[in-house]
């Protein structure tokens, strides 16, 4: 079995956030609106997404430290060192970000404005999933 | 920027489910209990996880078809073809599975029995995150 599966980048985040140290920790903590800009190659997969939809965007947090296994949660040194799998730290072996956001606007089928995205400008996007409701898809 | 980031496999699922076509679509649809078995190399990152914790397990659905962009949701041919990013289909450019589960038992710091895991036996694990509550970590 392949022990190093390779991701493909399907798009990027366009955001006024450029400095990771200034970005909010979670989208609910004052993150600005941002654009998800997808590659034309995945256009057919996006066609049913529309304004108002709640989605989970999966990103690759490319600036993270992948050899980190213990952190002070939220960089608060008064909190004890904690295993990364009990935190939402970006620093972890596979720095995949999960971002629940709502679609505000769609342009040209591959540009989606969303509310509450805390990833910095240029962050690679690797997947989008619907928020599961009772009916399930 | 690296357009093909490589994941590292941090563990595997041990489950009585061996046949993808017989696995439930979501963990809430009758999935059996399973074991998450992690590599010793990530032990330090797991230390604070304990029985009763609700976590999100991220897997690499290694049997998926990565060139699929449109599917009939839940393989129901009566439902129209839909973009994969509006569905939870495993077939998608980056087949990352999200599995919300609860920890039932911990053995030796690297084996975690969980409830409601629909991934088949041998599925690679790539990350674990806490379910975010109001306080946030």
Interface residues (C-beta under 8 A of the other chain):
Chain A: X1 X2 X3 X4 X5 X6 X7 X8 X9 X10 X25 X26 X29 X42 X44 X45 X46 X47 X48 X49 X53 X55 X56 X58 X60 X62 X66 X69 X70 X73 X74 X82 X83 X84 X85 X86 X87 X88 X92 X93 X94 X96 X98 X122 X124 X126 X127 X128 X129 X130 X132 X136 X137
Chain B: X1 X2 X3 X4 X5 X6 X7 X8 X9 X10 X25 X26 X29 X42 X44 X45 X46 X47 X48 X49 X53 X55 X56 X58 X60 X62 X66 X69 X70 X73 X74 X82 X83 X84 X85 X86 X87 X88 X92 X93 X94 X96 X98 X122 X124 X126 X127 X128 X129 X130 X132 X136 X137
